[in-house]
Amino acid sequence: MTDRKEPTFRESVDLMFNRAVALMDLSPGLEEKIRVCNATYTVRFGVRLRGQIHTFTGYRSVHSEHMEPVKGGIRYSMAVHQDEVEALAALMTYKCALVEVPFGGSKGGLRIDPREWEEHELEQITRRFAYELIKRDLIHPAQNVPAPDMGTGEREMAWIADQYKRMATTDINYRGCVTGKPVNAGGIQGRTEATGRGVQYALQEFFRHPEDIAAAGLSGTLDGKRVIVQGLGNVGYHAAKFLSEEDGCKITAIIERDGALLDDTGLDVEAVRNWIARHGGVEGYPGGSFVREGAKVLEGACDILIPAALEGVINLENAERITAPLIIEAANGPITAGADEILRQKGTVIIPDMYANAGGVTVSYFEWVKNLSHIRFGRIGRRQEEARHQLIVNELERLNRGIGDAWDISPDFKQKYLRGAGELELVRSGLDDTMRTAYQAMREIWHGREDVTDLRTAAYLVAIARVAASYRAMGL
Ligand code: NAD
């Protein structure tokens, strides 16, 4: 236990920013310009529900408009407040810069517990919140494009897009006003899985670098690694599912709101997810053992810890007892600035949120491009690509016949090679490339500079330098 004061989430982001800019050569004016949040709009609106008027409070923060539109999710949670939204908006600015998504940073939140309301009530509330933001251009395809976050998903995004369409009847690009929509309502294949998929790609890239694996005191590949996941929501579920089904990881613990499940042989992610959907929590799940005090499980023995629920869960109180050698921040801000310092001193390797969960915004960018171009990726080129591959296969087969059928093209190769890439393959390929490239930019600084000893500082350095370059290009 320590008597040091825990910084707020916003102070944590500022502290981490300050640590990075101290290593840069920015003018104090530019440094301040990048750090501050440009604007936060607070709205209180009433909706008549269940025979009375309920007043809701919502926020939309714009951290940096060095590129437009600005981008960032909308969160539904009772814990939403201005400081949190501003911290998340700042993270969005740096995140977009790090993964070279040409957006500024924004974030929104509505103080509401979505579980307390029926679907039709949530629709009314969402449409009303969207109306307030749309009429101030805080939702707009060219200026501010929200996406899902905690407590929201494609259903809410579809309502928002429809609300925008009703209010901007002549905007041909109306679908680009929000991302994370259902595929049949202007969304893109692979968006729902994108953030969890990005976490998987981030870990795959990490494990391509022996020096980095050794820095975490690990060895080998992802295969067989013991993983603890906190939060089996959109991000945690997809990350855990892909890592266990495709990379051979063992999910040895899943921590949810009501407690945690433990199983050293590896939990069945799909089955646990279905159990939660039916029972509202993990308690009673027939496999593994249940522990009521979920937060304690964060301290358990594992190779990789994936906090994928909410911020501040690793803090001054428990940081010392966290034993995972590698933590990947799938959630935003799960490690406070104080805990970050303790963990760094212990030698824990942290793959920072700014990078680790950037898969969502990356595929949101693809969705927005798709909406503005009014055509699905792969639609024009796919069959032509297949026809060209067919030419090669035909030619190989002809040559083979010429030498008396001496070798055989395996049917598996033919099938894979002949298939042109559809939208999902293209999205995953673009996401994989983005995650690899951004990781390499971070690790170059991590290993290349004496004064940088962690990936988070490296991520901030890459991101801030890019934002600063944009401002300089504008003459600031
Ligand atoms: P979600 O609402 O789908 O899932 C959150 C999960 O965490 C739920 O299963 C919930 O029951 C669980 N949870 C809540 N409180 C908990 C607690 N105290 N202990 C354990 N589990 C708890 O949200 P999400 O979209 O998966 O977002 C999770 C995190 O990832 C957030 O920090 C969010 O900002 C971040 N994120 C999400 C996206 C995205 O595309 N959805 C993108 C980038 C970052």
Residues whose N, C-alpha, C, O or C-beta is under 5 A from the ligand:
A	BS01	NAD	P148 D149 M150 G151 T195 Q230 G231 L232 G233 N234 V235 G236 I255 E256 R257 A308 A309 L310 A330 A331 N332 N357 G360
